[in-house]
Amino acid sequence: MDDLAPSAAADTRHRTRAELDASLEHIAAAPKDGGALEMIVVRPAAGQRETPQSVELSAALGVAGDHWSRGCWLEDASGNPHPDVQVCMMSSRAIAAIAGPRENWAPAGDNLFLDLDLSPANMPPGTRFALGEAELVVTPEPHKGCDQFIARYGRDACVWVNVGRGLQMRLRGIYARVTKDGRVRVGDTVRKLP
């Protein structure tokens, strides 16, 4: 189990806006459909990260073993974790631009890193998609960078994902709700459903 401390060999410097802007065209060229699941992150407790090769997704609990199934920042009327934020996903191209090597991705706090265009034009709320054995639907809940994101990746990165083109492309990511239980594995392909 990893905590949020980077390895000694990790490139943990914060990228500048100019460096981040230079990656926009590469991020925009991500597949519109058929992209791959590049990393899975489970957060067993606040500040802890595991990066398994596969995980079970369910409508009841979201990501198996993730602490958000026990409570998170958004609750439904009954006080349970809101299903619209069960699974948080981010573009693997965006996190690579922000964080560099893969060992720096998990602190972002997202569960799934996908090589996929997550923009509203390609994955608007209501978009249904299959991943491995599971099916999910994109929810309208906005995903934004926060103080923890600033601490991990710098103010420039947080501003970059929260305003302008970064916001328009949803570079901080999206939320989804599980509609069909199933296992997902690193390397699985995202397939948009009709």
Secondary structure, DSSP 8 states (H G I E B T S, - for coil): -EES---TTS------HHHHHTTHHHHHTS-SSS-BEEEE-B-SSTTEEB--SEEEEETTTEETT-GGGT--S-B-TTSSB-GGGSEEEEEHHHHHHHH-SGGGTGGG--SEEESS--STTTS-TT-EEEETTEEEEE-S------HHHHHHH-HHHHHHHHSHHHHHTTTT-EEEEEEE-EEEETT-BEEE--
